[in-house]
Amino acid sequence: MIYVTGDCHGEWTRFSTKKFPEQKEMTKEDFVIVCGDFGYWTPSKEQEYWMDWLEKKPFTTLFVDGNHENFDGLYQYAPKLWRGGTVHKIRETVLHLMRGQVFELDGKRFFTFGGARSHDIQGGVLDPEDPEFQRKRRAAERRNLFYRIDHQSWWREEMPSREEMEEGRRNLERHGWQVDYVISHCCRTCTQELLTDGRREADELTEYFTEIYEKLKLRQWFFGHYHMDGKVTGKETVLYEKICRIKCDDSARN
C-alpha cells in the first residue's frame, strides 16, 4: 500500500492510529509519502522524539523537501542508495527522497523533486551577521511583515540547483521519460496560476516542472505547498491534510 499526503510542518499527529486507522493493515513494506514541508527543522529533543515516533510506526515514512525545511540539518546525512534512487536516512524507515530521483515502490516508478520558492517573506531575508540586522528586523516587525533569517528560518537550498535539475532530466531520460507518479512540493507554472488566481509568479522551478510535464508519460502528479486538497487537472492532485491512497487502477500513462 502507498499513501500520499501534503504539508505536515512538523505536526505529525495526522499519522496517529486514531486519525489514520488504515495503518493497522500496513507493514514496513508499505509507504506514506509527504509532498514537502515535512517539517524537518531545528534539531531538538522534541524533533528527535517525533522521528523516533515515526520510526515505530508500522509503515515506512518518505518525504520530499519543501521550502520550510532545515537544509543544513538534512544535508548532514550522507546520501544513500535506496530502491533505485538517492535518499537521506533520518531513521531506518524515515527517509528524505532527494531531488531528481526515480524510485521503484510496489512495482511503480516515482520521480521525486522537492523544493519551492517562499512567498511569505515580504520583510526580506535577513543576515544575522549584517550590522543592520536588528534595525531591519525591528522595521519588519513594526510593519507586521513576515521575514526570514538566513540559516535559521530560511535556506537558499529551498530552490534547486542547476545540477539537481540536470540530474532529474538524466534520470528521466534513462527511464525513457516514463514514470507512474511524480511527487513534488510545488507544481508547473500554469497549474500554480490556476490555484493562486495568478498571484504567484513563475520561477525557475515551476518552469522546470512545465518542461518535465510536457515530456513525461505518467499516471498522476501529486504535490503540496498550496494548503488545499483536491484534483486540479486529470493528471494533477494537490494535497494538504488529506491522506490519499494510490491505487493501481489510476488512469494510465499518457
Contacts in CASP RR format, 6 or more apart in sequence:
PFRMAT RR
TARGET T0000
AUTHOR 0000-0000-0000
METHOD contacts of the structure
MODEL  1
MIYVTGDCHGEWTRFSTKKFPEQKEMTKEDFVIVCGDFGYWTPSKEQEYW
MDWLEKKPFTTLFVDGNHENFDGLYQYAPKLWRGGTVHKIRETVLHLMRG
QVFELDGKRFFTFGGARSHDIQGGVLDPEDPEFQRKRRAAERRNLFYRID
HQSWWREEMPSREEMEEGRRNLERHGWQVDYVISHCCRTCTQELLTDGRR
EADELTEYFTEIYEKLKLRQWFFGHYHMDGKVTGKETVLYEKICRIKCDD
SARN
1 22 0 8 1.000
1 25 0 8 1.000
1 26 0 8 1.000
1 30 0 8 1.000
1 31 0 8 1.000
1 59 0 8 1.000
1 106 0 8 1.000
1 245 0 8 1.000
2 30 0 8 1.000
2 31 0 8 1.000
2 32 0 8 1.000
2 33 0 8 1.000
2 105 0 8 1.000
2 106 0 8 1.000
2 108 0 8 1.000
2 245 0 8 1.000
2 246 0 8 1.000
3 22 0 8 1.000
3 30 0 8 1.000
3 31 0 8 1.000
3 32 0 8 1.000
3 33 0 8 1.000
3 59 0 8 1.000
3 243 0 8 1.000
3 244 0 8 1.000
3 245 0 8 1.000
3 246 0 8 1.000
4 32 0 8 1.000
4 33 0 8 1.000
4 34 0 8 1.000
4 35 0 8 1.000
4 183 0 8 1.000
4 222 0 8 1.000
4 239 0 8 1.000
4 243 0 8 1.000
4 244 0 8 1.000
4 246 0 8 1.000
5 14 0 8 1.000
5 32 0 8 1.000
5 33 0 8 1.000
5 34 0 8 1.000
5 35 0 8 1.000
5 239 0 8 1.000
5 241 0 8 1.000
5 242 0 8 1.000
5 243 0 8 1.000
5 244 0 8 1.000
6 34 0 8 1.000
6 35 0 8 1.000
6 36 0 8 1.000
6 37 0 8 1.000
6 224 0 8 1.000
6 239 0 8 1.000
6 240 0 8 1.000
6 241 0 8 1.000
6 242 0 8 1.000
7 34 0 8 1.000
7 35 0 8 1.000
7 36 0 8 1.000
7 37 0 8 1.000
7 38 0 8 1.000
7 66 0 8 1.000
7 68 0 8 1.000
7 224 0 8 1.000
7 225 0 8 1.000
7 227 0 8 1.000
7 240 0 8 1.000
8 14 0 8 1.000
8 34 0 8 1.000
8 37 0 8 1.000
8 38 0 8 1.000
8 39 0 8 1.000
9 37 0 8 1.000
9 39 0 8 1.000
9 68 0 8 1.000
10 38 0 8 1.000
10 39 0 8 1.000
10 40 0 8 1.000
10 41 0 8 1.000
10 50 0 8 1.000
12 50 0 8 1.000
12 53 0 8 1.000
12 54 0 8 1.000
13 19 0 8 1.000
14 20 0 8 1.000
14 241 0 8 1.000
14 243 0 8 1.000
15 23 0 8 1.000
15 32 0 8 1.000
15 54 0 8 1.000
15 57 0 8 1.000
15 61 0 8 1.000
17 23 0 8 1.000
17 24 0 8 1.000
20 243 0 8 1.000
22 243 0 8 1.000
22 245 0 8 1.000
23 57 0 8 1.000
23 58 0 8 1.000
23 59 0 8 1.000
24 58 0 8 1.000
26 58 0 8 1.000
26 59 0 8 1.000
27 58 0 8 1.000
27 59 0 8 1.000
28 58 0 8 1.000
28 59 0 8 1.000
28 60 0 8 1.000
28 93 0 8 1.000
29 60 0 8 1.000
30 58 0 8 1.000
30 59 0 8 1.000
30 60 0 8 1.000
31 59 0 8 1.000
31 60 0 8 1.000
31 61 0 8 1.000
31 62 0 8 1.000
31 105 0 8 1.000
31 106 0 8 1.000
32 59 0 8 1.000
32 60 0 8 1.000
32 61 0 8 1.000
32 62 0 8 1.000
32 243 0 8 1.000
33 62 0 8 1.000
33 63 0 8 1.000
33 64 0 8 1.000
33 97 0 8 1.000
33 110 0 8 1.000
33 183 0 8 1.000
33 222 0 8 1.000
34 61 0 8 1.000
34 62 0 8 1.000
34 63 0 8 1.000
34 64 0 8 1.000
35 63 0 8 1.000
35 64 0 8 1.000
35 183 0 8 1.000
35 184 0 8 1.000
35 185 0 8 1.000
35 222 0 8 1.000
35 223 0 8 1.000
35 224 0 8 1.000
35 225 0 8 1.000
35 239 0 8 1.000
36 63 0 8 1.000
36 64 0 8 1.000
36 65 0 8 1.000
36 66 0 8 1.000
36 69 0 8 1.000
36 114 0 8 1.000
36 115 0 8 1.000
36 185 0 8 1.000
36 224 0 8 1.000
36 225 0 8 1.000
37 66 0 8 1.000
37 67 0 8 1.000
37 68 0 8 1.000
37 69 0 8 1.000
37 185 0 8 1.000
37 224 0 8 1.000
37 225 0 8 1.000
38 63 0 8 1.000
38 64 0 8 1.000
38 65 0 8 1.000
38 66 0 8 1.000
38 69 0 8 1.000
38 96 0 8 1.000
39 68 0 8 1.000
39 69 0 8 1.000
40 47 0 8 1.000
40 63 0 8 1.000
40 65 0 8 1.000
40 69 0 8 1.000
40 70 0 8 1.000
40 73 0 8 1.000
40 74 0 8 1.000
40 90 0 8 1.000
40 96 0 8 1.000
41 47 0 8 1.000
41 68 0 8 1.000
41 69 0 8 1.000
41 70 0 8 1.000
42 70 0 8 1.000
42 152 0 8 1.000
43 70 0 8 1.000
43 73 0 8 1.000
51 90 0 8 1.000
51 91 0 8 1.000
51 94 0 8 1.000
52 91 0 8 1.000
54 61 0 8 1.000
54 91 0 8 1.000
54 93 0 8 1.000
54 94 0 8 1.000
55 91 0 8 1.000
55 92 0 8 1.000
55 93 0 8 1.000
55 94 0 8 1.000
57 93 0 8 1.000
59 93 0 8 1.000
60 93 0 8 1.000
60 94 0 8 1.000
60 95 0 8 1.000
61 93 0 8 1.000
61 94 0 8 1.000
61 95 0 8 1.000
62 95 0 8 1.000
62 97 0 8 1.000
63 95 0 8 1.000
63 96 0 8 1.000
63 97 0 8 1.000
64 96 0 8 1.000
64 97 0 8 1.000
64 99 0 8 1.000
64 112 0 8 1.000
64 113 0 8 1.000
64 114 0 8 1.000
64 115 0 8 1.000
64 183 0 8 1.000
64 184 0 8 1.000
64 185 0 8 1.000
65 71 0 8 1.000
65 74 0 8 1.000
65 96 0 8 1.000
65 99 0 8 1.000
65 114 0 8 1.000
65 115 0 8 1.000
65 158 0 8 1.000
65 185 0 8 1.000
66 114 0 8 1.000
66 115 0 8 1.000
66 116 0 8 1.000
66 158 0 8 1.000
66 185 0 8 1.000
66 225 0 8 1.000
67 115 0 8 1.000
67 116 0 8 1.000
67 117 0 8 1.000
67 118 0 8 1.000
67 158 0 8 1.000
67 185 0 8 1.000
67 225 0 8 1.000
68 118 0 8 1.000
69 155 0 8 1.000
69 158 0 8 1.000
70 155 0 8 1.000
71 155 0 8 1.000
71 157 0 8 1.000
71 158 0 8 1.000
72 151 0 8 1.000
72 155 0 8 1.000
74 88 0 8 1.000
74 96 0 8 1.000
75 88 0 8 1.000
75 157 0 8 1.000
77 88 0 8 1.000
77 89 0 8 1.000
77 90 0 8 1.000
77 96 0 8 1.000
78 88 0 8 1.000
79 86 0 8 1.000
79 87 0 8 1.000
79 88 0 8 1.000
79 98 0 8 1.000
80 86 0 8 1.000
80 87 0 8 1.000
80 88 0 8 1.000
80 89 0 8 1.000
81 87 0 8 1.000
82 89 0 8 1.000
82 95 0 8 1.000
82 103 0 8 1.000
83 103 0 8 1.000
83 104 0 8 1.000
83 105 0 8 1.000
84 101 0 8 1.000
84 102 0 8 1.000
84 103 0 8 1.000
84 104 0 8 1.000
85 97 0 8 1.000
85 98 0 8 1.000
85 101 0 8 1.000
85 102 0 8 1.000
85 103 0 8 1.000
86 98 0 8 1.000
86 101 0 8 1.000
87 95 0 8 1.000
87 96 0 8 1.000
87 97 0 8 1.000
87 98 0 8 1.000
87 101 0 8 1.000
88 95 0 8 1.000
88 96 0 8 1.000
88 98 0 8 1.000
89 95 0 8 1.000
89 96 0 8 1.000
90 96 0 8 1.000
97 103 0 8 1.000
97 110 0 8 1.000
97 112 0 8 1.000
97 183 0 8 1.000
98 112 0 8 1.000
99 112 0 8 1.000
99 113 0 8 1.000
99 114 0 8 1.000
99 115 0 8 1.000
99 160 0 8 1.000
99 164 0 8 1.000
99 167 0 8 1.000
99 168 0 8 1.000
100 111 0 8 1.000
100 112 0 8 1.000
100 113 0 8 1.000
100 164 0 8 1.000
100 165 0 8 1.000
100 167 0 8 1.000
100 168 0 8 1.000
100 171 0 8 1.000
101 111 0 8 1.000
101 112 0 8 1.000
101 167 0 8 1.000
101 168 0 8 1.000
101 171 0 8 1.000
102 109 0 8 1.000
102 110 0 8 1.000
102 111 0 8 1.000
102 112 0 8 1.000
102 171 0 8 1.000
102 172 0 8 1.000
102 174 0 8 1.000
102 175 0 8 1.000
102 179 0 8 1.000
103 109 0 8 1.000
103 110 0 8 1.000
103 112 0 8 1.000
104 110 0 8 1.000
108 180 0 8 1.000
108 181 0 8 1.000
108 246 0 8 1.000
109 175 0 8 1.000
109 178 0 8 1.000
109 179 0 8 1.000
109 180 0 8 1.000
109 181 0 8 1.000
110 179 0 8 1.000
110 180 0 8 1.000
110 181 0 8 1.000
110 182 0 8 1.000
110 183 0 8 1.000
111 168 0 8 1.000
111 171 0 8 1.000
111 172 0 8 1.000
111 179 0 8 1.000
111 181 0 8 1.000
111 182 0 8 1.000
111 183 0 8 1.000
111 212 0 8 1.000
111 216 0 8 1.000
111 218 0 8 1.000
112 182 0 8 1.000
112 183 0 8 1.000
112 184 0 8 1.000
113 160 0 8 1.000
113 164 0 8 1.000
113 168 0 8 1.000
113 182 0 8 1.000
113 183 0 8 1.000
113 184 0 8 1.000
113 209 0 8 1.000
113 212 0 8 1.000
114 160 0 8 1.000
114 183 0 8 1.000
114 184 0 8 1.000
114 185 0 8 1.000
115 158 0 8 1.000
115 159 0 8 1.000
115 160 0 8 1.000
115 184 0 8 1.000
115 185 0 8 1.000
115 186 0 8 1.000
115 205 0 8 1.000
116 158 0 8 1.000
116 159 0 8 1.000
116 185 0 8 1.000
116 186 0 8 1.000
116 205 0 8 1.000
116 225 0 8 1.000
117 158 0 8 1.000
117 159 0 8 1.000
117 186 0 8 1.000
117 203 0 8 1.000
117 205 0 8 1.000
118 148 0 8 1.000
118 154 0 8 1.000
118 158 0 8 1.000
119 200 0 8 1.000
120 146 0 8 1.000
121 146 0 8 1.000
121 147 0 8 1.000
121 148 0 8 1.000
121 154 0 8 1.000
122 145 0 8 1.000
122 146 0 8 1.000
122 147 0 8 1.000
123 140 0 8 1.000
123 143 0 8 1.000
123 145 0 8 1.000
123 146 0 8 1.000
123 147 0 8 1.000
124 140 0 8 1.000
124 145 0 8 1.000
124 147 0 8 1.000
124 148 0 8 1.000
125 147 0 8 1.000
125 148 0 8 1.000
125 149 0 8 1.000
125 150 0 8 1.000
125 154 0 8 1.000
126 133 0 8 1.000
126 136 0 8 1.000
126 137 0 8 1.000
126 140 0 8 1.000
126 147 0 8 1.000
126 148 0 8 1.000
126 149 0 8 1.000
126 150 0 8 1.000
127 133 0 8 1.000
127 149 0 8 1.000
127 150 0 8 1.000
128 149 0 8 1.000
128 150 0 8 1.000
128 151 0 8 1.000
128 152 0 8 1.000
130 136 0 8 1.000
136 147 0 8 1.000
137 147 0 8 1.000
140 146 0 8 1.000
140 147 0 8 1.000
141 147 0 8 1.000
148 154 0 8 1.000
150 156 0 8 1.000
159 203 0 8 1.000
159 204 0 8 1.000
159 205 0 8 1.000
160 204 0 8 1.000
160 205 0 8 1.000
160 208 0 8 1.000
165 208 0 8 1.000
172 179 0 8 1.000
172 212 0 8 1.000
172 215 0 8 1.000
172 216 0 8 1.000
177 215 0 8 1.000
177 216 0 8 1.000
177 217 0 8 1.000
178 216 0 8 1.000
178 217 0 8 1.000
178 218 0 8 1.000
178 253 0 8 1.000
179 216 0 8 1.000
179 217 0 8 1.000
179 218 0 8 1.000
180 218 0 8 1.000
180 219 0 8 1.000
180 220 0 8 1.000
180 250 0 8 1.000
180 253 0 8 1.000
181 218 0 8 1.000
181 219 0 8 1.000
181 220 0 8 1.000
181 221 0 8 1.000
181 222 0 8 1.000
181 246 0 8 1.000
182 212 0 8 1.000
182 216 0 8 1.000
182 218 0 8 1.000
182 220 0 8 1.000
182 221 0 8 1.000
182 222 0 8 1.000
182 223 0 8 1.000
183 222 0 8 1.000
183 223 0 8 1.000
184 209 0 8 1.000
184 221 0 8 1.000
184 222 0 8 1.000
184 223 0 8 1.000
184 224 0 8 1.000
185 223 0 8 1.000
185 224 0 8 1.000
185 225 0 8 1.000
186 192 0 8 1.000
186 205 0 8 1.000
186 206 0 8 1.000
186 209 0 8 1.000
186 223 0 8 1.000
186 224 0 8 1.000
186 225 0 8 1.000
186 226 0 8 1.000
187 195 0 8 1.000
187 206 0 8 1.000
187 209 0 8 1.000
187 221 0 8 1.000
187 223 0 8 1.000
187 224 0 8 1.000
187 225 0 8 1.000
187 226 0 8 1.000
187 232 0 8 1.000
187 236 0 8 1.000
187 238 0 8 1.000
188 206 0 8 1.000
188 207 0 8 1.000
188 209 0 8 1.000
188 210 0 8 1.000
188 212 0 8 1.000
188 213 0 8 1.000
189 202 0 8 1.000
189 206 0 8 1.000
189 207 0 8 1.000
189 209 0 8 1.000
189 210 0 8 1.000
190 210 0 8 1.000
191 232 0 8 1.000
191 233 0 8 1.000
191 236 0 8 1.000
192 198 0 8 1.000
192 200 0 8 1.000
192 202 0 8 1.000
192 206 0 8 1.000
192 226 0 8 1.000
193 200 0 8 1.000
193 202 0 8 1.000
194 232 0 8 1.000
195 226 0 8 1.000
195 228 0 8 1.000
195 232 0 8 1.000
195 238 0 8 1.000
196 226 0 8 1.000
213 221 0 8 1.000
217 253 0 8 1.000
217 254 0 8 1.000
218 235 0 8 1.000
218 253 0 8 1.000
219 235 0 8 1.000
219 250 0 8 1.000
219 251 0 8 1.000
219 252 0 8 1.000
219 253 0 8 1.000
220 235 0 8 1.000
220 236 0 8 1.000
220 237 0 8 1.000
220 246 0 8 1.000
220 250 0 8 1.000
220 251 0 8 1.000
221 235 0 8 1.000
221 236 0 8 1.000
221 237 0 8 1.000
222 237 0 8 1.000
222 239 0 8 1.000
222 244 0 8 1.000
223 236 0 8 1.000
223 237 0 8 1.000
223 238 0 8 1.000
223 239 0 8 1.000
224 238 0 8 1.000
224 239 0 8 1.000
224 240 0 8 1.000
225 238 0 8 1.000
226 238 0 8 1.000
226 240 0 8 1.000
227 240 0 8 1.000
228 238 0 8 1.000
228 240 0 8 1.000
229 238 0 8 1.000
229 239 0 8 1.000
229 240 0 8 1.000
229 241 0 8 1.000
229 242 0 8 1.000
230 237 0 8 1.000
230 238 0 8 1.000
230 239 0 8 1.000
230 242 0 8 1.000
231 237 0 8 1.000
232 238 0 8 1.000
234 251 0 8 1.000
235 251 0 8 1.000
237 244 0 8 1.000
END
